[in-house]
Amino acid sequence: MIKQTNVKHISIKTIISLAIIVALGPAAIDMYLASMPNMATDLNTSYATTQITLTVFLIFMGLGQLVFGPVSDAIGRIAPLFAGLLAYIGASVWAMWSKSIESLIFARILQGLGASMAIVVVMSMVRDLVDGPKAAQIYAVLNTIVALGPIVAPAIGGIVGAHYGWRGVMFILAALGMIVLINTLLNIKETLPKDKRIQLNIKNITSIYIAILKNKTFVFNLFALSAVYFFLFAYIGGSAYVYQTDYGLSLEQFGFVFGLTSISLILGASSTAYLVKKISASHLALIGAGVMMLGSAVCIVAYLLSMGLVGIVTGIALGLFGLGVLEATLMAIAMDSQRSALGSSAALLGAIPMLLSSTATPIAGQLVEINTLYWLILLGVMGPIILALVYFSSRSLKPDSTVATTSLEEAYAKS
C-alpha cells in the first residue's frame, strides 16, 4: 500500500477549480477532432497534414512541462499558472484567425505550451497538499471530472463545427480559457511555501531530473503511463477518419459516439476513487492494464468478425475503462515515490508520456488511410506492453512503498 503522510484537506471547490484547468488540454484535442476532415479541405491540405496540428500540440504540451515544472518549484505555482492560461487564450485567438496550415501549426505550438504550464502546476499542487492513497483519490476525482471533456467536448465541437466551422471551435476554446482564468483568480491560492522552493539553474535542474530517473518505481510507472497515452492518442488520431469515412457517421454523430464511448473513462476513474481506499494502487493498476488488453483484443476480433462499429466501440469502451483506472493509479504511485521536487516529478510524468505518445497520432493517421485493421492492430499491440510495464512496476515496489530519495536529496545538496 502507498504510505500516507501529512495529509491536508482539499475542498471540493478547489478540486473542481483544478480539474477545469487540466481539462483545457483535453478540450483543445477533443473539441476539434470532428472538424479535422473539414479543416483539411478549408486549408487546402491532406487529412494526414492536419494531424500535425494535433502532434505539435502534444509535443509542446510535453516539452513545456520539462521547463515549467522546475520553474514552478523555484518561483511557486501561481505565476506559471496565470502565464499558461494567458498563453492558451492568446493562442486560441491566433488559431481562430489562421489562414494557412503553417500559421495554425505555430498557434497550436503556443497553445500546447500554455496548456503545459497549467497542467504541470495543477499536478504539483495536488502533491503539495496531499500524498499516498489520498493523492490517488484526488487524482482519480480530477480525472473523473476531466473525463467529462471527451464526452461533452466532441459533442460541442461537432455542433459548433457543423455551424461555424473549426474556427468557431477555436473561439470556444479561447472563451473557455478566459472563464478558467477568472475562476483561478477567484479560487486558487499558492500551495508551495517559500521555504520549500528550490534554486533555479541548469545544473540543479539536470541533477534533479537524473536523481528522479534513478528511481525504478518512478521509471516503470513513467513508461507505463507513456504506453497508456500512446493507446489513447492512437485511438484519438484514427477515430474521426474511421467513424466518418468507413462507417459513414456525420460530424454530429461522430461527436455523439465519441462522447458516449468516453463515459467508460469516467466510470474507470470514479471506480478508482472508491476502490483505492480498499485495494492497493499497484493491484488496481494491474486490473486496469488487464482490462485495457482485453478491450484492445475485442476491437480486433470485432473487426475480423464483421461486427461493425458497435463491436469496435465496445472494445474501445473497455480499453478506456482500464485507462481511467490506470491514469490515476500510475500517477499516484510515481508521485508518491518522491518526497521533493514535486514540480519536476510532475513535469517528467507529463512530458515524457506526452512526447512519446505524440508519435501515435501521425502513425494512426497514416494507418487508417491504408486499412482500419492496421489501426486496430496498433491499439492491440499496446495492451500486452502496458500490462508488462505495470507488472514490473508492481514488482519494483518496496513492502512499505516508501522509496528512498537519497539521490534526490544529494542533488539538492550539490546545487
MIDREN-664570 format. One record per residue (C-alpha): residue in one letter; x, y, z. Coordinates in Angstrom, 1 decimal. Layout:
BEGIN
+------+--------+--------+--------+
: code :     c1 :     c2 :     c3 :
+------+--------+--------+--------+
:    A :      X :      Y :      Z :
...
+------+--------+--------+--------+
# end
This chain:
BEGIN
+------+--------+--------+--------+
: code :     c1 :     c2 :     c3 :
+------+--------+--------+--------+
:    M :    0.0 :    0.0 :    0.0 :
:    I :    1.1 :    3.6 :   -0.6 :
:    K :    2.1 :    5.3 :    2.6 :
:    Q :    0.1 :    8.3 :    3.6 :
:    T :    1.7 :   11.2 :    5.5 :
:    N :    0.9 :   14.9 :    6.3 :
:    V :   -2.5 :   14.7 :    4.6 :
:    K :   -4.3 :   18.0 :    4.4 :
:    H :   -7.9 :   18.7 :    3.3 :
:    I :   -8.7 :   19.9 :   -0.2 :
:    S :  -12.1 :   21.4 :   -0.7 :
:    I :  -14.5 :   20.3 :   -3.4 :
:    K :  -14.4 :   23.9 :   -4.8 :
:    T :  -10.6 :   23.7 :   -5.1 :
:    I :  -10.7 :   20.2 :   -6.7 :
:    I :  -13.2 :   21.4 :   -9.3 :
:    S :  -11.2 :   24.5 :  -10.0 :
:    L :   -8.0 :   22.4 :  -10.5 :
:    A :   -9.9 :   19.9 :  -12.7 :
:    I :  -11.3 :   22.6 :  -15.2 :
:    I :   -7.7 :   23.9 :  -15.6 :
:    V :   -6.4 :   20.5 :  -16.5 :
:    A :   -9.4 :   20.0 :  -18.8 :
:    L :   -8.2 :   22.8 :  -21.1 :
:    G :   -5.6 :   20.4 :  -22.5 :
:    P :   -8.0 :   17.6 :  -23.5 :
:    A :  -10.6 :   20.2 :  -24.7 :
:    A :   -8.0 :   21.5 :  -27.2 :
:    I :   -7.7 :   18.0 :  -28.5 :
:    D :  -11.2 :   16.5 :  -28.4 :
:    M :  -13.3 :   19.6 :  -29.4 :
:    Y :  -11.9 :   19.9 :  -32.8 :
:    L :  -11.4 :   16.3 :  -33.8 :
:    A :  -14.7 :   16.1 :  -35.7 :
:    S :  -13.7 :   19.2 :  -37.7 :
:    M :  -10.4 :   17.9 :  -38.9 :
:    P :  -11.5 :   16.4 :  -42.2 :
:    N :  -13.2 :   19.8 :  -43.0 :
:    M :  -10.2 :   21.6 :  -41.8 :
:    A :   -8.1 :   19.8 :  -44.3 :
:    T :  -10.4 :   21.0 :  -47.1 :
:    D :  -10.6 :   24.6 :  -45.8 :
:    L :   -6.8 :   24.9 :  -45.6 :
:    N :   -6.3 :   23.0 :  -48.9 :
:    T :   -4.2 :   20.2 :  -47.3 :
:    S :   -4.5 :   16.5 :  -46.5 :
:    Y :   -6.0 :   14.8 :  -43.5 :
:    A :   -2.6 :   13.5 :  -42.5 :
:    T :   -1.2 :   17.0 :  -42.6 :
:    T :   -3.9 :   18.3 :  -40.3 :
:    Q :   -2.7 :   15.6 :  -37.8 :
:    I :    0.4 :   17.7 :  -37.4 :
:    T :   -1.6 :   20.4 :  -35.6 :
:    L :   -2.5 :   17.7 :  -33.1 :
:    T :    1.0 :   16.3 :  -32.9 :
:    V :    2.8 :   19.6 :  -32.3 :
:    F :    0.2 :   20.4 :  -29.6 :
:    L :    1.1 :   17.2 :  -27.8 :
:    I :    4.8 :   17.6 :  -28.3 :
:    F :    5.0 :   21.1 :  -26.9 :
:    M :    2.5 :   20.3 :  -24.1 :
:    G :    5.1 :   17.7 :  -23.1 :
:    L :    8.3 :   19.7 :  -23.6 :
:    G :    6.8 :   22.7 :  -21.8 :
:    Q :    6.3 :   20.7 :  -18.7 :
:    L :   10.0 :   19.8 :  -18.5 :
:    V :   10.8 :   23.5 :  -18.3 :
:    F :    7.9 :   24.8 :  -16.3 :
:    G :    7.9 :   22.1 :  -13.7 :
:    P :   11.2 :   23.2 :  -12.3 :
:    V :   10.2 :   26.8 :  -12.7 :
:    S :    7.1 :   26.2 :  -10.5 :
:    D :    9.4 :   24.5 :   -7.9 :
:    A :   11.5 :   27.7 :   -7.9 :
:    I :    9.0 :   30.6 :   -8.0 :
:    G :    5.8 :   29.0 :   -6.8 :
:    R :    2.7 :   27.6 :   -8.6 :
:    I :    0.5 :   30.7 :   -9.2 :
:    A :    2.7 :   32.8 :  -11.6 :
:    P :    3.4 :   30.0 :  -14.1 :
:    L :   -0.3 :   29.0 :  -13.9 :
:    F :   -1.5 :   32.5 :  -14.9 :
:    A :    1.1 :   32.8 :  -17.6 :
:    G :    0.0 :   29.4 :  -19.0 :
:    L :   -3.7 :   30.4 :  -19.1 :
:    L :   -2.9 :   33.7 :  -20.8 :
:    A :   -0.8 :   32.0 :  -23.5 :
:    Y :   -3.6 :   29.4 :  -24.0 :
:    I :   -6.2 :   32.1 :  -24.6 :
:    G :   -3.9 :   34.1 :  -26.9 :
:    A :   -3.0 :   31.0 :  -29.0 :
:    S :   -6.7 :   30.1 :  -29.4 :
:    V :   -7.4 :   33.5 :  -30.8 :
:    W :   -4.4 :   33.2 :  -33.1 :
:    A :   -5.6 :   29.8 :  -34.3 :
:    M :   -9.1 :   31.1 :  -35.0 :
:    W :   -7.7 :   33.7 :  -37.4 :
:    S :   -5.1 :   31.4 :  -39.1 :
:    K :   -5.3 :   31.4 :  -42.9 :
:    S :   -2.8 :   28.6 :  -43.6 :
:    I :   -1.9 :   25.3 :  -42.1 :
:    E :    1.6 :   26.7 :  -41.2 :
:    S :    0.0 :   29.5 :  -39.1 :
:    L :   -2.3 :   27.1 :  -37.4 :
:    I :    0.6 :   24.8 :  -36.5 :
:    F :    2.5 :   27.7 :  -34.8 :
:    A :   -0.6 :   28.7 :  -32.9 :
:    R :   -1.1 :   25.2 :  -31.7 :
:    I :    2.6 :   25.1 :  -30.5 :
:    L :    1.9 :   28.2 :  -28.3 :
:    Q :   -1.4 :   26.6 :  -27.2 :
:    G :    0.4 :   23.5 :  -26.2 :
:    L :    3.0 :   25.4 :  -24.2 :
:    G :    0.2 :   27.3 :  -22.4 :
:    A :   -1.6 :   24.0 :  -21.5 :
:    S :    1.7 :   22.5 :  -20.3 :
:    M :    2.2 :   25.3 :  -17.7 :
:    A :   -1.3 :   24.9 :  -16.4 :
:    I :   -1.2 :   21.1 :  -16.2 :
:    V :    2.1 :   20.6 :  -14.5 :
:    V :    1.2 :   23.3 :  -11.9 :
:    V :   -2.1 :   21.5 :  -11.1 :
:    M :   -0.5 :   18.1 :  -10.7 :
:    S :    2.2 :   19.6 :   -8.4 :
:    M :   -0.4 :   21.4 :   -6.4 :
:    V :   -2.1 :   18.1 :   -5.5 :
:    R :    1.1 :   16.7 :   -4.1 :
:    D :    1.8 :   19.9 :   -2.3 :
:    L :   -1.3 :   19.3 :   -0.3 :
:    V :   -1.8 :   15.5 :   -0.1 :
:    D :    0.1 :   12.2 :   -0.7 :
:    G :   -0.4 :    8.5 :   -0.5 :
:    P :   -3.9 :    7.0 :   -1.0 :
:    K :   -5.4 :   10.4 :   -0.5 :
:    A :   -3.4 :   11.7 :   -3.5 :
:    A :   -4.5 :    8.7 :   -5.6 :
:    Q :   -8.1 :    9.5 :   -4.7 :
:    I :   -7.7 :   13.2 :   -5.6 :
:    Y :   -6.1 :   12.3 :   -8.9 :
:    A :   -9.0 :    9.9 :   -9.6 :
:    V :  -11.5 :   12.6 :   -8.8 :
:    L :   -9.7 :   15.1 :  -11.0 :
:    N :   -9.6 :   12.5 :  -13.8 :
:    T :  -13.3 :   11.8 :  -13.4 :
:    I :  -14.1 :   15.5 :  -13.8 :
:    V :  -11.7 :   15.9 :  -16.7 :
:    A :  -13.1 :   12.8 :  -18.3 :
:    L :  -16.3 :   14.7 :  -18.8 :
:    G :  -14.3 :   16.6 :  -21.5 :
:    P :  -14.2 :   13.7 :  -24.0 :
:    I :  -18.0 :   13.3 :  -23.6 :
:    V :  -19.0 :   17.0 :  -23.8 :
:    A :  -16.2 :   18.4 :  -26.0 :
:    P :  -16.7 :   16.3 :  -29.1 :
:    A :  -20.5 :   16.9 :  -29.0 :
:    I :  -20.0 :   20.6 :  -28.6 :
:    G :  -17.2 :   20.6 :  -31.2 :
:    G :  -19.4 :   18.6 :  -33.6 :
:    I :  -22.3 :   21.1 :  -33.3 :
:    V :  -20.1 :   24.2 :  -33.4 :
:    G :  -18.1 :   22.8 :  -36.3 :
:    A :  -21.2 :   21.9 :  -38.3 :
:    H :  -22.5 :   25.5 :  -38.0 :
:    Y :  -19.4 :   27.7 :  -37.6 :
:    G :  -16.5 :   25.5 :  -38.8 :
:    W :  -13.3 :   24.7 :  -36.9 :
:    R :  -12.6 :   28.5 :  -36.4 :
:    G :  -15.8 :   28.6 :  -34.2 :
:    V :  -14.3 :   25.7 :  -32.2 :
:    M :  -11.1 :   27.8 :  -31.5 :
:    F :  -13.3 :   30.7 :  -30.4 :
:    I :  -15.0 :   28.4 :  -27.9 :
:    L :  -11.5 :   27.3 :  -26.6 :
:    A :  -10.5 :   30.9 :  -26.1 :
:    A :  -13.7 :   31.6 :  -24.2 :
:    L :  -13.2 :   28.6 :  -22.0 :
:    G :   -9.7 :   29.7 :  -21.2 :
:    M :  -11.0 :   33.1 :  -20.2 :
:    I :  -13.6 :   31.5 :  -17.9 :
:    V :  -11.0 :   29.3 :  -16.3 :
:    L :   -8.6 :   32.3 :  -15.8 :
:    I :  -11.3 :   34.2 :  -13.9 :
:    N :  -12.2 :   31.2 :  -11.8 :
:    T :   -8.5 :   30.7 :  -11.0 :
:    L :   -8.1 :   34.3 :   -9.9 :
:    L :  -11.0 :   33.9 :   -7.5 :
:    N :  -10.5 :   30.3 :   -6.1 :
:    I :   -6.8 :   29.1 :   -6.4 :
:    K :   -4.2 :   30.1 :   -3.9 :
:    E :   -0.4 :   29.5 :   -3.7 :
:    T :    0.4 :   26.0 :   -2.4 :
:    L :    4.2 :   26.0 :   -2.3 :
:    P :    5.7 :   27.9 :    0.7 :
:    K :    8.9 :   29.9 :    0.0 :
:    D :   10.9 :   27.7 :    2.3 :
:    K :   10.2 :   24.6 :    0.1 :
:    R :   11.2 :   26.2 :   -3.1 :
:    I :   14.5 :   25.3 :   -4.9 :
:    Q :   17.2 :   27.3 :   -6.6 :
:    L :   16.6 :   27.5 :  -10.4 :
:    N :   19.7 :   26.8 :  -12.5 :
:    I :   20.5 :   24.4 :  -15.3 :
:    K :   22.9 :   22.3 :  -13.2 :
:    N :   20.4 :   21.9 :  -10.4 :
:    I :   17.6 :   21.0 :  -12.8 :
:    T :   19.7 :   18.4 :  -14.6 :
:    S :   20.8 :   16.8 :  -11.3 :
:    I :   17.2 :   16.7 :  -10.0 :
:    Y :   15.9 :   15.0 :  -13.2 :
:    I :   18.7 :   12.5 :  -13.2 :
:    A :   18.1 :   11.7 :   -9.5 :
:    I :   14.4 :   11.2 :  -10.1 :
:    L :   15.0 :    8.9 :  -13.1 :
:    K :   17.2 :    6.7 :  -10.9 :
:    N :   14.1 :    5.6 :   -9.1 :
:    K :   12.9 :    2.3 :  -10.6 :
:    T :    9.3 :    2.6 :   -9.4 :
:    F :    9.1 :    6.1 :  -10.9 :
:    V :   10.6 :    5.0 :  -14.3 :
:    F :    8.4 :    1.9 :  -14.7 :
:    N :    5.3 :    4.0 :  -14.0 :
:    L :    6.6 :    6.7 :  -16.3 :
:    F :    6.8 :    4.3 :  -19.2 :
:    A :    3.6 :    2.5 :  -18.4 :
:    L :    1.8 :    5.9 :  -18.4 :
:    S :    3.5 :    6.6 :  -21.8 :
:    A :    2.1 :    3.4 :  -23.2 :
:    V :   -1.4 :    4.2 :  -21.9 :
:    Y :   -1.3 :    7.6 :  -23.5 :
:    F :    0.0 :    6.1 :  -26.8 :
:    F :   -3.1 :    3.9 :  -26.8 :
:    L :   -5.3 :    7.0 :  -26.1 :
:    F :   -3.8 :    9.2 :  -28.8 :
:    A :   -3.7 :    6.4 :  -31.4 :
:    Y :   -7.4 :    6.0 :  -30.8 :
:    I :   -8.0 :    9.7 :  -31.0 :
:    G :   -5.8 :   10.0 :  -34.1 :
:    G :   -7.7 :    7.4 :  -36.1 :
:    S :  -11.3 :    7.5 :  -34.8 :
:    A :  -12.5 :   10.6 :  -36.7 :
:    Y :  -11.4 :    9.1 :  -40.0 :
:    V :  -12.7 :    5.6 :  -39.4 :
:    Y :  -16.0 :    6.5 :  -37.9 :
:    Q :  -16.8 :    9.1 :  -40.6 :
:    T :  -15.2 :    7.5 :  -43.6 :
:    D :  -15.6 :    3.8 :  -43.1 :
:    Y :  -18.9 :    3.8 :  -41.1 :
:    G :  -20.5 :    6.9 :  -42.6 :
:    L :  -21.1 :    8.9 :  -39.4 :
:    S :  -21.9 :   12.6 :  -39.7 :
:    L :  -19.9 :   15.3 :  -37.9 :
:    E :  -22.6 :   15.5 :  -35.1 :
:    Q :  -22.9 :   11.7 :  -35.0 :
:    F :  -19.2 :   11.2 :  -34.5 :
:    G :  -19.2 :   13.7 :  -31.6 :
:    F :  -22.1 :   11.8 :  -30.0 :
:    V :  -20.5 :    8.3 :  -30.4 :
:    F :  -17.0 :    9.6 :  -29.3 :
:    G :  -18.5 :   11.2 :  -26.3 :
:    L :  -20.7 :    8.3 :  -25.4 :
:    T :  -17.8 :    5.9 :  -25.5 :
:    S :  -15.8 :    8.2 :  -23.2 :
:    I :  -18.4 :    7.6 :  -20.4 :
:    S :  -16.4 :    4.4 :  -19.7 :
:    L :  -13.3 :    6.6 :  -18.9 :
:    I :  -15.4 :    8.3 :  -16.2 :
:    L :  -16.5 :    5.0 :  -14.8 :
:    G :  -12.9 :    3.8 :  -14.6 :
:    A :  -11.7 :    6.9 :  -12.9 :
:    S :  -14.6 :    7.2 :  -10.5 :
:    S :  -14.3 :    3.5 :   -9.6 :
:    T :  -10.6 :    4.1 :   -8.8 :
:    A :  -11.5 :    7.0 :   -6.4 :
:    Y :  -13.6 :    4.5 :   -4.5 :
:    L :  -11.6 :    1.3 :   -4.8 :
:    V :   -8.2 :    2.9 :   -3.9 :
:    K :   -9.5 :    3.0 :   -0.3 :
:    K :   -9.8 :   -0.8 :   -0.2 :
:    I :   -7.2 :   -2.1 :   -2.8 :
:    S :   -3.6 :   -1.1 :   -3.2 :
:    A :   -2.9 :    1.2 :   -6.1 :
:    S :   -0.5 :   -1.3 :   -7.6 :
:    H :   -3.2 :   -4.0 :   -7.7 :
:    L :   -5.7 :   -1.6 :   -9.2 :
:    A :   -3.1 :   -0.7 :  -11.8 :
:    L :   -2.8 :   -4.4 :  -12.8 :
:    I :   -6.6 :   -4.7 :  -13.0 :
:    G :   -6.7 :   -1.6 :  -15.3 :
:    A :   -4.0 :   -3.0 :  -17.5 :
:    G :   -5.8 :   -6.3 :  -17.9 :
:    V :   -9.0 :   -4.6 :  -18.9 :
:    M :   -7.1 :   -2.4 :  -21.4 :
:    M :   -5.6 :   -5.5 :  -23.0 :
:    L :   -9.0 :   -7.2 :  -23.2 :
:    G :  -10.5 :   -4.1 :  -24.8 :
:    S :   -7.9 :   -3.8 :  -27.5 :
:    A :   -8.3 :   -7.6 :  -28.3 :
:    V :  -12.1 :   -7.1 :  -28.6 :
:    C :  -11.6 :   -4.4 :  -31.2 :
:    I :   -9.5 :   -6.7 :  -33.5 :
:    V :  -11.9 :   -9.6 :  -33.1 :
:    A :  -14.9 :   -7.5 :  -33.7 :
:    Y :  -13.5 :   -6.1 :  -36.9 :
:    L :  -12.4 :   -9.6 :  -38.2 :
:    L :  -15.9 :  -11.0 :  -37.4 :
:    S :  -17.5 :   -8.0 :  -39.2 :
:    M :  -19.4 :   -6.9 :  -36.1 :
:    G :  -19.5 :   -3.3 :  -37.3 :
:    L :  -18.9 :   -0.1 :  -35.5 :
:    V :  -20.8 :   -1.4 :  -32.4 :
:    G :  -18.2 :   -4.2 :  -31.9 :
:    I :  -15.2 :   -1.8 :  -32.3 :
:    V :  -16.8 :    0.8 :  -29.9 :
:    T :  -17.4 :   -1.9 :  -27.3 :
:    G :  -13.7 :   -2.8 :  -27.3 :
:    I :  -12.7 :    0.9 :  -27.2 :
:    A :  -15.0 :    1.4 :  -24.2 :
:    L :  -13.4 :   -1.5 :  -22.3 :
:    G :  -10.0 :    0.0 :  -23.1 :
:    L :  -11.0 :    3.4 :  -21.9 :
:    F :  -12.4 :    2.0 :  -18.7 :
:    G :   -9.0 :    0.4 :  -18.0 :
:    L :   -7.3 :    3.7 :  -19.0 :
:    G :   -9.4 :    5.5 :  -16.4 :
:    V :   -8.2 :    3.2 :  -13.7 :
:    L :   -4.6 :    3.3 :  -14.8 :
:    E :   -4.2 :    7.1 :  -15.3 :
:    A :   -4.8 :    8.0 :  -11.6 :
:    T :   -3.0 :    4.9 :  -10.1 :
:    L :    0.1 :    5.2 :  -12.1 :
:    M :    0.4 :    8.9 :  -11.5 :
:    A :   -0.2 :    8.5 :   -7.7 :
:    I :    2.4 :    5.6 :   -7.4 :
:    A :    5.0 :    7.5 :   -9.3 :
:    M :    4.5 :   10.8 :   -7.5 :
:    D :    4.4 :    9.0 :   -4.1 :
:    S :    7.9 :    7.7 :   -4.8 :
:    Q :    9.2 :   11.2 :   -4.5 :
:    R :    9.3 :   13.5 :   -1.4 :
:    S :   10.9 :   16.6 :   -3.0 :
:    A :   10.9 :   18.5 :   -6.3 :
:    L :    7.3 :   17.5 :   -7.0 :
:    G :    7.0 :   20.0 :   -9.8 :
:    S :   10.0 :   18.4 :  -11.6 :
:    S :    8.5 :   14.9 :  -10.9 :
:    A :    5.1 :   16.0 :  -12.3 :
:    A :    6.9 :   17.6 :  -15.3 :
:    L :    8.6 :   14.2 :  -16.2 :
:    L :    5.3 :   12.4 :  -15.8 :
:    G :    3.6 :   14.9 :  -18.1 :
:    A :    6.4 :   15.5 :  -20.6 :
:    I :    7.8 :   12.0 :  -21.4 :
:    P :    4.4 :   10.3 :  -21.9 :
:    M :    3.2 :   13.3 :  -24.0 :
:    L :    6.3 :   13.3 :  -26.1 :
:    L :    6.4 :    9.5 :  -26.7 :
:    S :    2.6 :    9.3 :  -27.3 :
:    S :    2.7 :   12.3 :  -29.7 :
:    T :    4.0 :    9.8 :  -32.3 :
:    A :    0.8 :    7.9 :  -32.1 :
:    T :   -1.4 :   10.4 :  -33.9 :
:    P :    0.6 :   10.6 :  -37.2 :
:    I :    1.1 :    6.9 :  -37.2 :
:    A :   -2.7 :    6.3 :  -36.7 :
:    G :   -3.5 :    9.0 :  -39.3 :
:    Q :   -1.4 :    7.1 :  -41.9 :
:    L :   -2.7 :    3.6 :  -40.9 :
:    V :   -6.4 :    4.4 :  -41.1 :
:    E :   -5.9 :    5.7 :  -44.7 :
:    I :   -4.4 :    2.3 :  -45.6 :
:    N :   -6.7 :   -0.1 :  -43.7 :
:    T :   -8.7 :    0.1 :  -40.5 :
:    L :   -7.4 :   -3.2 :  -39.4 :
:    Y :   -3.8 :   -1.8 :  -39.2 :
:    W :   -5.1 :    0.9 :  -36.8 :
:    L :   -6.8 :   -1.7 :  -34.6 :
:    I :   -3.7 :   -3.8 :  -34.5 :
:    L :   -1.7 :   -0.8 :  -33.3 :
:    L :   -4.2 :   -0.5 :  -30.5 :
:    G :   -4.0 :   -4.2 :  -29.8 :
:    V :   -0.2 :   -4.3 :  -29.6 :
:    M :   -0.3 :   -1.7 :  -26.8 :
:    G :   -2.3 :   -4.0 :  -24.5 :
:    P :    0.4 :   -6.5 :  -23.6 :
:    I :    3.1 :   -3.8 :  -23.5 :
:    I :    1.0 :   -1.8 :  -20.9 :
:    L :    0.4 :   -5.0 :  -18.8 :
:    A :    4.1 :   -5.9 :  -18.8 :
:    L :    5.2 :   -2.4 :  -17.7 :
:    V :    2.6 :   -2.3 :  -14.9 :
:    Y :    3.6 :   -5.8 :  -13.7 :
:    F :    7.3 :   -4.8 :  -13.5 :
:    S :    6.2 :   -1.6 :  -11.7 :
:    S :    4.4 :   -3.5 :   -9.1 :
:    R :    7.4 :   -5.8 :   -8.6 :
:    S :    9.7 :   -2.8 :   -8.1 :
:    L :    7.6 :   -1.5 :   -5.1 :
:    K :    9.1 :   -2.0 :   -1.7 :
:    P :    6.8 :   -3.5 :    1.0 :
:    D :    6.0 :   -0.1 :    2.6 :
:    S :    6.1 :    1.6 :   -0.8 :
:    T :    8.3 :    4.4 :    0.6 :
:    V :   11.0 :    4.7 :   -2.0 :
:    A :   14.3 :    6.2 :   -0.8 :
:    T :   15.0 :    9.7 :   -2.2 :
:    T :   18.6 :    9.9 :   -1.0 :
:    S :   19.9 :   10.6 :   -4.5 :
:    L :   17.4 :   13.4 :   -4.9 :
:    E :   18.5 :   15.0 :   -1.6 :
:    E :   22.1 :   14.7 :   -2.7 :
:    A :   21.2 :   16.5 :   -5.9 :
:    Y :   19.9 :   19.4 :   -3.8 :
:    A :   23.0 :   19.4 :   -1.6 :
:    K :   25.3 :   19.7 :   -4.6 :
:    S :   23.3 :   22.6 :   -6.1 :
+------+--------+--------+--------+
# end
